[in-house]
């Protein structure tokens, strides 16, 4: 018996009590487990998101929608950015207060060209408070997956409270499994056996999350 046979055997045993009546799996198997932990209000959920993002070493900022353009301009200036990558559907008003050169997200852009861009600004699909996770799904305000993996500085805007959920089970119904989903929990980082942390290996070294009320 090879590994494939062993895995499929375990799946068959796990499904042994599912009635063979053609009922779809998602209906045949009860899903009465908890979908979130605790009883939090909206403000507590957003606070938990901010706390967990910061715990993952993301830089968290909070502002009103009217102050967003000025904040983004300040964050770009703070990094000394001379260029910023812009997804095709990004709200143009978000960059209205900065004179940093804007680079369009183009299919023909090479990795070397993307690597020369200093920053990228995107929206998001959903943010998960319990895990401090931002999910991108390639929508027009987020662009292709690679534009958030190659540049060293990512500014991600989260609309509060519409895009914030408490848990992963609450996030899943909002996401299309056919879209290219990127789950981000803090800036890119890895550690070796000595627990020496290195950031920026698999994505941006600096992640700044803006919670916009």
N, C-alpha and C positions, 0 to 999 in steps of 0.2 A: 504494500500500500504506500503510495506516495503522499506528499504533503497536500496536494489538491484533494485527493480522496478523503483524507482525514478531516480537512476543513468542511467539505461538503457533507460528510457524515455527521459532523457536529451540527450543521445547519438543519439537516433532516431531523435529527433527534430533538432539536429545539422547537421545531415546528410540528412535532408529532401530535400535539393536542389541538392543532388548528383544524377545524372541520373542513373536509374536502368537498365543499359545496360551491366552489367558485367565488366565494366572497373575497373581495380584495383584501390583501394582507393588512392594510392600514385600518380596515373596518373589523376584521376578524380578531385582531389582537387588541385587548383592552388597554387603553392608555390613561389609567386613572392615577398615575403618579403625580407628585407635586411638580408644578411648572415654575415655581419660584420659592425662595426661602424667606420666611418672615412676612410681616405685613407693613410695607412701607408706602408712604405717600409719594407724590410726584417729586417734591423737593428733596426728600430723603433719598429717593432713587438717583436723582441727578448728583447729589452730594456723594453717594457711594461710587458712582461712575468716576467722578473727579478724583476721589481718594484712591481708587484702584489704578487709574491711569497714572497718577503721580507715583504710586508704588512701583510701577513698571518703568519709571524714569521718563515718562512722557512729560512734557511741559504743558500745563493746563492753564487756560485763560478763559475768563468769563466776561461777556459784554452784552449790551443791548444791540439789536440789529442796526440801529443808526450809527453805532460806534465801530462796527465791524471793518469798514474800509480803512479807517485810521489805525486800528489795531494791526491789521495785516501789513499795512505800510510800515509800521513800527517794527514788526517782527522781521520783515525782510531787511530793513535797514540794520537791525541788530545783528543779523548774520553777515552783513556786508554783501548781500546778494546783488549781483549785477544783471542777472537774468532769472526769469521765473517761467516755468512750464505751465501752460494753461490748457485745461481740457476744453473741448469745443462747446460744451453746454454750461460752462461756468458763468455765473452771474457777473456781467462786466462791471457792475457797481462795486463788487468786492475789491477790485484793483484800481478803483477810481482815484485813490489818494496816493498812489505810488508812481514813480517815473521809471521803475526798474524795467528793463527791456523784456517784453513778453514774447515767449516762444510757443508757437502753436503745436499741439499734439498731432504729429503727422505719422501715417503708417510707414513711410519710407525712412523715418529717422533711424540712424544706426545707434548701437549701444554707446559708441564713442561720442556721438553728438549729444546723447542724453546725459552722458557723464560730465559733459562740459557745462551743463545747466546747473545753476547754484541751488535753486529751490523749486518746489512744485506746490500749487494750491489746489485742493479738491474739496468737494463735498463728501458725503458718505451715504450709505444705504440705511444703516442702523447702528446703534451703539448699545453694548450690553454692560449694564452696571455691575453685576456680580462678578464678572470676569475682567472688567476693564478693557473690553475689546471693541475695536472699530471694524465694521465690515464694509468693504467696497464691493460693488457689483458691476462695475464697468459702465454705469449709466453716463449720460453726456456730461454731467457735472463732475465726474470722476475720471473719465478717460480710460485708456488701456492700462492694464495691470502694470506693465513695465515702467510707466512714467512715475509710479510711486515706489518703485524698487531700485531704480538706478540713481536718481539725484540724492544728494546727501542730506537734504533738508525738506521735510514734508510738513506743510500746514494743512490740517484737516478740520473743516468746519462742520459742527454738529448742531442741528436745529433742536433747541430745547423747548418743550418736552416731546415734540412730535416724533423725533427719531431715537428717543431713548427708551429702552425696555429694561426690565429688571434682570432677565435671565436668558440663557441660550434657547430653551424651549419656547420662550415668548418671541424670540427673534426669528426662529425658523419659518413660521408661516408668512413672514414679511418678505422672504427671500425666494427668488426663482432659482431652483437647482440647476437650470440649464445655462445660467449666466456665469461668467468667470468670477467667482467669489474669492476675495482676499480678506483674511481674518488677521487683524493687526492688534497685538497686545504689547504696546510700548515700542520703542525704537528697536531696530534689528540688533540682536546680541547673541553671543555664544560663549561658552566657557569650556576650558579644557579640563583635564583630570585634576589639575592643581587649583581649579575654580578661579582661574584668571579670566575675568570677563573682558571680552573684546566686542565693541559695538561697531555697527556699520558693515558687517560681513555679508549679510543676506538682504540688505535693504538700507533705508536711510539711517544715518547715525543719530539724527535729531528729529524727533516727532513732536510737533506742537499741535495740541488739540484746542480748538476754540469752541466753547459752549455758548451758543448765541441764543439769548432769550428773546 
